């Protein structure tokens, strides 16, 4: 019978200890290589490539450009309360470029304006439905 001085558990423990030491040594060498490395010296030469852009201004003198019409101004919606010729209260909405134009338009219809204000855009709660369905029983 052979005499074994090192038990199998001790042998396994030494094996894992050796692998751990080799792994830590490998990580140490890699970290030294990363942290001790210096950036390479590049010669900084500034290169400016002039863009090759030609702007053709003759477009502005063509007939197609001359017949272009300006974009209409954005119209805003206003709510109004006004009295008509029969002193009857009228309420509604009118769209115009400005409040002065809306006033002039309403006065040209023969209305006496009691209240004119700009309608706020959007809704206070965007998750409410636009209409409520009527359920008949």
C-alpha positions in Angstrom: 0.0 0.0 0.0 1.2 3.4 -1.0 1.7 6.2 1.5 0.1 9.5 0.4 1.1 12.5 2.3 -1.3 15.0 0.5 -5.0 14.3 0.7 -7.2 14.7 -2.3 -9.0 17.8 -0.8 -5.7 19.4 -0.1 -4.6 18.7 -3.7 -7.9 20.2 -5.0 -7.4 23.3 -2.8 -3.9 23.8 -4.1 -5.1 23.5 -7.7 -7.8 26.2 -7.3 -5.3 28.4 -5.4 -2.8 28.1 -8.3 -5.5 28.9 -10.9 -6.6 31.9 -8.8 -3.1 33.2 -8.5 -2.4 32.9 -12.2 -5.7 34.7 -13.0 -4.9 37.6 -10.7 -1.4 37.8 -12.1 -2.9 37.9 -15.6 -5.3 40.7 -14.6 -2.4 42.6 -13.0 -0.3 42.4 -16.2 -3.2 43.5 -18.3 -4.1 46.4 -16.0 -0.4 47.6 -16.0 -0.5 47.5 -19.8 -3.7 49.6 -19.9 -2.9 52.1 -17.2 0.8 52.6 -18.1 0.2 53.1 -21.8 0.5 56.6 -23.2 -1.5 57.9 -26.1 0.3 57.9 -29.4 1.7 61.2 -30.6 -0.2 62.3 -33.7 0.9 65.2 -35.7 -2.1 67.6 -35.8 -2.4 69.0 -39.3 -5.5 71.1 -39.9 -7.0 70.4 -43.3 -9.8 72.6 -44.6 -11.5 71.4 -47.7 -13.4 74.2 -49.2 -16.9 73.1 -50.1 -17.8 73.3 -53.8 -21.1 75.2 -53.6 -22.4 77.3 -56.3 -25.5 79.4 -55.5 -27.5 80.2 -58.6 -29.1 83.7 -58.0 -30.6 83.8 -61.5 -33.6 81.8 -60.1 -34.9 85.0 -58.5 -35.4 86.6 -61.9 -37.4 83.8 -63.5 -41.1 84.2 -64.2 -41.9 81.2 -62.0 -40.4 83.0 -59.0 -42.1 86.3 -59.8 -45.6 84.8 -59.8 -45.3 83.3 -56.3 -47.8 84.6 -53.8 -47.0 85.3 -50.2 -48.4 82.9 -47.6 -51.6 84.0 -45.9 -51.4 85.1 -42.3 -52.5 82.5 -39.7 -56.1 83.1 -38.6 -57.1 82.8 -34.9 -60.5 81.8 -33.7 -62.5 84.3 -31.5 -65.7 83.8 -29.5 -68.1 86.7 -29.5 -71.3 87.9 -27.9 -73.1 90.6 -29.7 -76.5 92.3 -30.2 -78.0 92.5 -33.6 -80.2 95.3 -35.0 -83.2 93.8 -33.2 -81.3 93.9 -29.9 -81.2 90.1 -29.9 -78.2 88.4 -28.3 -76.0 86.5 -30.7 -73.1 84.3 -29.7 -70.7 82.4 -32.0 -67.2 82.0 -33.3 -65.3 84.0 -35.9 -61.9 83.4 -37.4 -59.7 86.4 -38.3 -56.1 87.4 -38.5 -56.4 89.8 -35.5 -58.9 91.0 -33.0 -59.3 94.3 -34.8 -60.2 92.5 -38.1 -62.7 90.3 -36.2 -64.3 93.5 -34.7 -64.5 95.1 -38.0 -66.0 92.0 -39.6 -68.7 91.7 -36.9 -69.5 95.4 -37.1 -69.9 95.2 -40.8 -72.5 92.5 -40.2 -74.4 95.1 -38.2 -73.6 93.6 -34.8 -72.8 95.6 -31.6 -70.1 93.7 -29.8 -70.5 93.1 -26.1 -67.7 90.6 -25.7 -64.9 89.4 -27.9 -62.2 87.1 -26.7 -59.6 84.7 -28.2 -60.5 81.0 -27.9 -57.9 79.0 -26.1 -56.3 76.2 -28.1 -56.7 72.7 -27.0 -58.6 71.1 -24.1 -58.0 71.1 -20.4 -58.2 67.3 -20.2 -57.1 65.6 -23.5 -58.4 62.2 -22.4 -62.0 63.2 -22.2 -64.0 62.0 -25.3 -65.2 64.6 -27.8 -68.8 63.4 -27.4 -70.7 61.4 -24.8 -72.7 58.6 -26.4 -76.4 58.7 -25.5 -77.6 55.3 -24.2 -81.2 54.6 -24.8 -82.9 52.0 -22.7 
